[in-house]
Amino acid sequence: MATKKRTLKASTKNDLITYAMLAVMFVLVQILTATGNISNLFEGLLVPLCTYSIMAVSLNLVVGILGDLSLGHAGFMCVGAYASAFFSVTFEDMIQPDWFRFLLALILGGVCAGLAGLLIGIPVLRLKGDYLAIVTLAFGEIIKNIVSILYVGIDENGLHVSMQNTSALGLTENGRVIIKGALGITGTPRDSTFLIGFLMLLITVFVSLNLIHSRTGRAVMSIRDNRIAAESVGINITKYKLVVFTVSAFFAGIAGVLYAHNLSSLTATTKNFGYNMSITILVFVVLGGIGSTRGSIIAAIILTALPELLRGMDSYRMLIYSIVLILMMLANNNEKINLFKEKISIMNLLQNKKRGNRLDKEANS
């Protein structure tokens, strides 16, 4: 019982450090904004930093906690982005105030992405390893290509959908085209702000950490560590994997909503929602330390901000970015650094043990 309490205290302490880091970041940004010491470039990066941090934390649930390799995370982001943008453009004049409409868009985008994760996860999560990675990669590309050829319009007769062109929609004179194939959606309200993005990141971290420490999280980690042993004690592997996959997809959809409402136009290009985006998010998770929520956030912030901050050095920008990637990878896999981390962990455990023994003696006396 005492060991369990000490382990619980250690995990709680680690979670509090993560929340404290987020609080310090938020306060620092607010101070810089209030004093006018923040540049226009960095101010424009605030919402994307929150967006990619949410993507990294949500993917970490699948890659780090579940132990499966997913390469289609950008597909869920695309579902959330397009669903929410379509909703906001359609009901921009009907639903007021703006914050309420955006709240509904956040819920809609997250739910649509979560449903997509559920539907895809039912057949896909029976696979593992390279097969799972290939199928999720294919899913992401299928979603991107479908929305690139999708035309959706609305008039007094309702919705009209086509995969040919706008004239095939058959709209009346009062109708309007909302999704325009490769041109995407234009005129999306720019409702995303740093405050909303930070709140969504905080909620994502809170749900993620609580899921990890819950009974479901322990079952999922047992599946990751030894699938056969977990199955032998009666753990429903498909069920728990599906829960994590759906939750991860839901928050990827939330990130997509923030992304879509930070731009005036939305297109499903390879850079936005394709293979490259999925790999970028995976890089955040790997370099931040697989299974580390705090590390995923730090890596997402550094690797998102760095290319933009170095934009003035056109000739050396990507070279410096590549060097930083290599250094982070080496540092994350360095034996001496890992040994130092282990020593710190052992020291913390010994201190907790001594504290626990002292408390036990005081209780017995």
N, C-alpha and C positions, 0 to 999 in steps of 0.2 A: 504493500500500500504506500509506504514511504517513498519507494523508488518511483512508483507511478506518479505521485505528487510532485517529485523533483523533476521528472520528465515533463510533466504538465507545466511546471513553472518555467522550465527552460524554453519550451515552445512559446509560452505566453510572452516571455522576455524578448524572444526573437521577433514576434509579431509586433510588439510595442516599438521595437527599433524601426521596423518598416513604417509604421504609422507616424512615428516621430520624424523620419526622413521626409515623408510626404508633407507633413505639416511645415517643416522648415522650408521646403521648396516653395510651398504656397505662400508663406509669409514673405519670403525673399522676393518672389515675383511681385507681390502686392506693394512692397516697399519700393522696389525699382520703378514700378509703374506710377506710384503716387509722387515720387520725387522727379519723374521725368528722365531717369537714367537708363531707360530701356530703349534700344534702337527699334526702328520700324521692322527691320529684318527679324530680330528675335521675337518681337511682338507677334509677327505673322506666323512664327513657328510654335506658339504656345498651344494652339488647338491640335496641330499635327503631333506634337510631342505627347499629348494626352491620348490621342487616337492610337498611335503606334505602341504606347505603353499598355493600353488596354488589350491590343492585339497580342502583344508578347505575353502578358499575364494569362490570357485565355488559352493561348497555344501551349503555354507551359503546363497547363492542366493535362493536356493530352500527351505531350512529349515527355515531360518531366515526372508527372505523378502517375499517369497511366502507363507510360513506357512504350507508346505506339508512335510511329512516325507518320505524321499527316502533312501532306504537301498541297492541300487544297483549301487552306484556311482563308485565302483571299476570296474564294468563291462565296463563303458565308458573309464576308464583308460586303461583297457585291450585292448579294440578296438584300441585306439590310439597307444598303445605300439606295438602291433603286426603289424598293418598296416604300421607304420613307420619303424619298424625293417625289415620287409619283403622288403620294398622299398629300404632301405639303403644297405642291403646285396645283393639284385639283381643288383643294379646300382652302386655299390661301385667303379668299375673300369671304368664305362661309363660316369659318371657325375663328373666333377671336376670344381672348387676346392671343398674341403671338406665342407667348410662353406655354399656353395650354395646348395649342396646336403642335408645338415642338415636342411637348411631353407625350402627346399621343403618337407622334411620329417615332419617338424613341421606343415606345412600347411596341408599336407595330413592326418596326425594323428588327428589334430583338426577337420578337415572337416568330416572324417569318423566317429569320435565319435559324432559330432554334428548331422550327418544324422541318426546315430543310436538313438540318443536322440529324434530326430523328429519323426522317425518311431515308436518308443516305446511310445512316449508321446501322439500321436494321440488317441490311444484307452485307454491308462492307465490313463491319466490326467482327465478323466471323473469320476474316482474314487476318494475317499478321505479317510483320516484317516488310520485305520489299513489295509483296503483293498489295498490302494495305497502302503503302506509299504511292504506288502506281495508280491504284484506283482513285484515291483522293486527289491526286494530281489531275487525272482525267476529269473528275467531277468539276474541279475549279475551272478547267479550260472549257468544259461544256457550258457551264453557267455563263462565262464571259462571252462565248461565241453566240449563245442564244440571245442575250440581251443586246448584242451588237446588230442583230438582224430583226429585232422586235420593234414593231410600230404599233402604238396604242393611242387611240383618240377617244374623245368623249363628246357627245352631243345630247340633245333632249331625248334621244332614243336609247341612251345608255353607252356602255363601253363598246369599242370596236377594236379588234386585234387582227394584225396581219403580219406576215413575215416576208412580204414582197416590197411594198412601197406605200407611201402615204395615200396615193390615189385609190389603192385597193381597200382602204378603210371604209369608203363610202359614206363619209361624213356629210351632214347637212351644212348649210351656209353658216349656221351659228356654232358649228362644231369646231373643235381645236385639237391639234395633235400634241400630245404630251411627251411620249417617248418616240424619238425620231431615228430609230435604227442606229447606225454608226455615229450619228450626231448626238445621240444620248438625250438628256433632259436639260433644258435651259430654263433660267428664271427661278431656280430653287431659292427660297428665302434663306438668307445667310444668318441663321439663328444660333449657330454654334459660337460659344464664348469659352474663354479659359475657365471661368467659374463652373460652367456646366460640365465641361470636359474633365475638370479636376474632380467634381462630385461623382461623375460616372466612373472615373478611375478608382476613387476611394471605395465605391460600392463594389466594383469588380474585385479589388484586393480583399475587401471584407468577406465577400461570398467565397472567393477562392481559398483564403486561409481557413475559414470555418469549415468548408467542404473537406479540406485536407485533414483537419483535426477531428472530423466527425467519424462516426462508425462507417459511413460510406467511404470516406477517404482512406481509412485503415484497410477496408476490404479491397479497394482499388490498388493500394500499394502492395498488398499481399499478392494480388494478381500479377503486378509488375515484377515482383521479386521471384515468384515461383508459381506459374500458372497451374501446374499439375497439383501441387500441394493445396493451393487455394480451392481448386475444383474438388479435391478429395474430401475437404471438410464441409462441403455443401454450399460454397459461395457461388451464386449465379453470375457467372463471368459476363455473359452477354448483357445482362441487366445493368450491372455496375459500369461496364464500359460505355453503354448507351447513355447513362446518366451524365457521365463526365463529358462525353462527346457533345451531347445536346447543350449542356451548360456552356461549354467552350464556344459552340456555334452561336449561342444567344448573345454572348458578350462581343463576339466578332461582329455580329449584326449591329450592336450598339455602337461599336467603333465605326462601322460603315455609315450610320446615321450622322455621327459627328463629322465624318469626312465629307459626306454629300452636302451638308448644310454649312460647310465652310467655303464652298465654291459656288459660283454663279452658274456653272455648267458642269455636267457630269457625263463622262463617256467611259465605256468599258474597254480601255486599252490594256495592253500587256503590262505597261508600267503601273497602272492603277490597280487592276484586279487579276492580273495574270500570274504566270509561273514565277516571274521575277519578284513580285510582291510576297508570295508565299515563302520563297527562299529567303528574302530579306527578314521577314518576321522570324523564321527559323534560326537565322544567324543571331538575332537578338537573344533568343532563348539559349542557344548553345554557348555564346560568348558570355552571357550573364551567369552561366552555371545552370546546367539542366536540373530542374527541380527547385530552383531558387526564385521565389517571387520577387524579392528585392533586387536580385541580380538582373532579372529580366527587365525591370523598370529602368535601372541604371544603364544597361546596355542600349535599350531603346532610345533613351534620352541622348546619350553620347553619340551614338551612330546616326541618329536622325539630325541632330544639330550640327555635327562636325562638317559634313559636306557644304552646308549652307554658310556656316561661319567662315569657311575657307574659300568661298566663291570668288573672292578678290584675287586669289592666287590661282588663276586659270591653268597655268602650266603645271602646277604641282599639287593641285587640290586632290585629285584621285590617288596620286602617289602617296600623299600623307595619310589619306583615308585608309589605303591598303596597309600601310605600315602600322597604323593604330590597330587595325583588325588583327594583324599578325601578332603584335605585342600582347593584345588582350587574350588571344588564343594561347600563346606561350605562357602567359602569367596564370591563366586558368588551369593549365595542365603541367605547371612546373612542380616538381617533386618537393623542392625546398619550401615553396609557398604553401603547398598542400600540407606539408609536414608542420609548418608553422600554424596553419589553421587547426590542424588536429591537436597540437599542443594547447592552443587556446581553448579548444573544446574540452580537452581533458582537464585543464585547470579549472574551467567553469564547473565541470562535473564534480571534481574533488571538493571545490568550495561548496557546492550544493550539498554534497554528501556530508561534509563537516557540519554545515549549518543544520542539516537534517538530524545528524547524530546529537548535536547539542540540544536541539528542540526536543528530541526523544528523551534525553537525559533529564531535561527540565520537566517534561511531562511526567516521567516516572518518579521524580523526586517530589 
